[in-house]
């Protein structure tokens, strides 16, 4: 598994956009940061309540790239070389979806998916891709790593995989 640091980390934003971009860790840190404190919930039932995350709203990066009208989804790739996932464009533009740089008030370390990971607050944690390296705007949602292993493509807490009855806030 490769490790990335402030010198070697890069995040690309490409696909159906007018202005593809590549961000360093310093570039991401220089953008407006959003902090949110939400529960982290795994589809297997464990939950970490009140977990702080901080980072750049994904919608900010999408707006900066100029998403084309033919777009309908966003695909995420990771520098581990195997993990991928997707969100619809509507899901990706939610205010509670971050390109996260900090978790629990610390920089995100490698073992937690850093230095940058996706954080999709209202979905099970498997949608919050670790080791994020690519954001590609596409026409359609493409099944990712966990979908290929039997998990729901949509992972709304309380409404996916039959694990619990009510969504959490």
C-alpha positions in Angstrom: 0.0 0.0 0.0 1.6 3.3 -1.0 1.7 6.1 1.5 1.2 9.8 0.5 2.3 12.9 2.4 2.3 16.6 1.8 5.0 16.3 -0.8 3.6 13.4 -2.8 -0.2 13.7 -2.4 -2.3 14.8 -5.4 -6.1 14.9 -6.0 -7.3 15.1 -9.5 -10.8 16.4 -10.6 -11.6 15.5 -14.1 -14.2 13.9 -16.4 -17.2 15.8 -17.6 -15.9 19.2 -16.4 -14.8 22.4 -18.1 -11.8 23.0 -15.9 -9.9 19.8 -14.8 -7.6 20.4 -11.8 -5.0 18.8 -9.7 -4.7 19.8 -6.0 -1.9 19.3 -3.6 -2.5 18.9 0.1 -1.5 22.5 0.6 -4.0 23.6 -2.1 -6.8 21.8 -0.3 -5.8 23.3 3.0 -5.9 26.8 1.5 -9.6 26.4 0.4 -12.5 27.3 2.7 -12.9 24.6 5.3 -16.1 23.2 6.7 -16.3 21.5 10.1 -19.1 19.1 11.0 -19.7 16.7 13.9 -21.7 13.7 13.0 -22.0 10.0 13.9 -19.9 7.6 11.9 -21.8 4.4 11.4 -20.8 1.1 9.9 -23.2 -1.2 8.1 -22.2 -4.0 10.5 -23.7 -2.0 13.4 -20.9 -0.2 15.2 -21.2 3.6 15.6 -18.9 6.3 16.8 -21.1 9.2 17.9 -20.1 12.8 17.5 -17.1 12.4 15.3 -15.6 15.8 14.1 -14.5 16.0 10.4 -13.1 19.0 8.7 -12.4 19.6 5.0 -13.5 21.1 1.7 -17.1 20.6 0.6 -17.1 18.4 -2.4 -19.6 20.8 -4.0 -16.9 23.5 -3.9 -14.5 21.4 -5.9 -17.2 20.5 -8.4 -18.3 24.1 -8.8 -14.6 25.1 -9.4 -14.3 22.4 -12.1 -17.4 23.5 -14.0 -19.5 20.4 -14.1 -21.1 19.9 -17.6 -24.8 19.5 -18.1 -24.4 15.9 -19.3 -23.0 14.9 -15.9 -25.1 12.8 -13.5 -22.6 11.1 -11.1 -19.2 11.4 -9.5 -16.7 8.5 -9.3 -14.0 8.3 -6.7 -10.7 6.5 -7.0 -8.2 5.9 -4.4 -4.4 5.5 -4.4 -4.6 2.0 -3.0 -5.3 1.0 -6.6 -8.5 -1.0 -6.0 -11.1 1.0 -4.0 -13.7 2.9 -6.1 -17.1 4.3 -5.3 -19.7 6.6 -6.8 -22.4 9.0 -5.8 -25.1 10.6 -7.9 -24.4 14.3 -8.7 -27.2 15.3 -6.4 -25.8 13.3 -3.5 -22.2 14.6 -4.2 -23.5 18.2 -4.0 -25.0 17.8 -0.5 -23.5 20.2 2.1 -22.7 17.2 4.3 -20.2 15.6 1.9 -16.6 16.6 2.5 -13.2 16.0 1.0 -11.9 15.5 4.5 -8.4 16.5 5.7 -9.0 16.2 9.5 -10.9 13.6 11.6 -11.2 13.9 15.4 -9.4 17.2 15.3 -6.2 15.7 13.8 -4.8 15.3 10.3 -6.1 12.1 8.9 -3.3 9.5 9.1 -2.7 6.7 6.6 -4.4 4.0 8.7 -7.6 6.1 8.7 -7.5 6.7 5.0 -5.4 9.9 4.8 -4.1 12.2 4.1 -7.4 12.9 2.4 -10.6 10.8 2.4 -14.2 11.3 1.4 -16.7 11.8 4.2 -20.4 11.2 3.3 -22.1 12.0 6.6 -25.6 10.6 5.9 -24.4 7.3 4.5 -22.7 4.2 6.0 -19.0 4.7 6.4 -18.1 2.4 3.4 -19.2 5.3 1.1 -16.5 7.5 2.7 -13.6 6.4 0.5 -10.2 6.2 2.1 -7.0 7.4 0.4 -8.9 9.6 -2.1 -6.9 10.4 -5.2 -9.4 11.0 -8.0 -12.8 12.6 -8.5 -14.2 12.0 -11.9 -17.5 13.4 -13.1 -19.4 10.9 -15.2 -22.8 10.4 -16.8 -23.9 7.5 -14.6 -23.2 5.9 -11.3 -20.7 3.1 -11.6 -20.8 0.3 -9.1 -17.7 0.4 -6.8 -15.7 -1.9 -4.6 -18.4 -2.6 -2.0 -21.3 -2.8 -4.4 -19.4 -5.6 -6.2 -19.3 -7.4 -2.8 -23.0 -7.2 -2.2 -23.5 -3.9 -0.5 -26.1 -1.3 -1.6 -24.9 1.3 -4.1 -26.9 3.8 -2.0 -25.9 3.6 1.6 -28.3 5.8 3.5 -28.1 5.1 7.2 -31.3 3.5 8.2 -32.5 2.8 4.7 -29.9 0.5 3.2 -28.8 -3.1 3.7 -31.6 -3.8 6.2 -29.3 -3.1 9.2 -31.5 -0.6 11.2 -34.9 0.8 11.1 -34.5 4.6 11.4 -31.9 7.0 10.0 -29.8 8.9 12.5 -29.2 12.6 12.5 
